[in-house]
Amino acid sequence: MITIFGLPLHPLIVHATVVIVPTAAIAVLAYVVWPRFRGWLGWGVVALAAAALLLVPLTTQSGEQLEHQLGRSALIERHAQLADSLLPWVIALLVGAIGTYLWRPGAPRLTRGAVLPRWLIGLALVVAVVAALGTLVDVVLVGHSGATAAWSGVG
């Protein structure tokens, strides 16, 4: 098990994940619906989604290492199952972020719909919105189950 200063990596990296993943999802939603935000954030929406995609597997792998150290419990099992569902959402979030960035107004002519079909722009927007909403719901469910597993015997 990987530790930092004697602490397991999982509770440390979870904090980055809990901040970056919802921030990326909210940024993608804002990017789709708020033109002024597009100009302000630019390629940052893709960078946030990519950071989220890097963090999720690191967090789940460190969680699996911690799970083996702690032993089995129903609460930890539930948390692990929910955590496994987050990666597909974050992959779709990155795809949506890339799509909305490439096909935004003001993008180069090739990606603005001049060569690619217009339905592809609509598809990118739908993927972005659905993935962002799914990611937000899933990260809340995973986080709540993790907090329940960690704090169930306290107090």
N, C-alpha and C positions, 0 to 999 in steps of 0.2 A: 504494500500500500504506500502510495506517495504521501509524504508529509512535509509540511513547511513549519519550521520551528516547533516540531512535535505535534502540530495539529493536522488532521487529515485534510487533504486537498479539497474534498467535496464541499464542506461548508464554506470554504474560502472562495472557491470559484463560483459557487451558486450565487453569491451576491452580484458578481459581474453579469451572470446570465439573467438574473431577475431584473436587472436594470437595462441591459442592452437589448434583449429580445423584445420586451414590450415597447421600448423606445423605437426600435426598428419598425415594428408593426404600426405604431402610431405615425411614424414618419412616412411610411408607405401610404397610409390612408390620407394623410394631409397632402402628400405629393399628388395624389389622384384628384382630390376635390378642391384644392386651394392653389390657384395659379401663382400667386405671389410667393408661396412656400417653395414652389419648384425653382424659381429663380434664386431664392436664398440658399437652399440646400444643394441644388445641382446634383453632382455625382455622389454626394454624401449619403443619399438614400441607398444607393447600391453598397457603399462601404459599410453602413450600419447593418444591412441585411447579411452581408458577407461575414461580418464580425459575429453576428448571431449564429450563423451557420457553423462557424468555427467553435464557438463556445458550447453549443448543445452537445456534440459528441464528447467533448472533453468533460463536460459536467456529468453526462450519463456514465461514461467510463469510470470516472472517479467515484461516482455513486455506487457502481457495481463493486468496486474494490472495497468500499466502506461496508457495503451490504454483506460481503463475505466475512468481514471482521466482526460485525455485530451479530450475525446469525439471522435466522429467519423469524419474521413476525408478519402477521396479516397486514398491518399498517405499512410496513416497509415494502411488502410485496405489491400492495395497491399503488404505492408511490412509484415503484419501479415500472409497473405496467403503464401507468399514465405518462411517465417520463419518456418511455419508448415511443409514444405517439407524437411527441413534439417535433422530432426531426423531419418527418414528411411535411409538416406545416411550414417549417422554417425553410426547407428547400423550395417549396412553392412560393414563399414570401420573397426569396431571392430572385426567382424566375420572374415574379410579378414586378419586383423593383427594377430589374434589368429591362423588362419590357416597357414599363412606363417611362423609364429614363430614355430609352432609345426612340420611342415613338411619341415623345412630348412635342408640343408646338415649339417650333424654333430649332428642332433637331435637324441634322443634315438631311438633304433631300431624299436620300436612299431610305432612311428610316422613318420619314414623315408620312409614308403611304404612297409616294409617287411610284415606287417599284413594287413594294409589298402590298398585298390586298388590305383594304381598309378594315375588313372584319378582324384582321390580326391585331389592330390597335384596340378594338373593342374587347377582344379576347384577353389581351394583356391587362387591360383595366379590370376586367372581371376577375381574372386570376389574382391580381394584386389585392383587390378588395376582399375577396373570399379568403385568401391566405392570411391577410392581416387580421381579419375578424376571427378566423379559426385559431390563429397563433395566440391572440389575446385570450380567448376563452381557455385554450389548452394550457397556457402558462399559468393562468390563475388556478386551474384545477390541479396541476402538478405541484405548484407552490403550496397550495392549501393542504394537499395530502402529505407533502414533505414536512410542513410545519406540524401537522397533526401527529405524524410518526415521531418527530423529534421531541415534541412537547407533551405528549399524551400522559406521561406519568409524572409530570411536574405540577406542583401546586395542588 
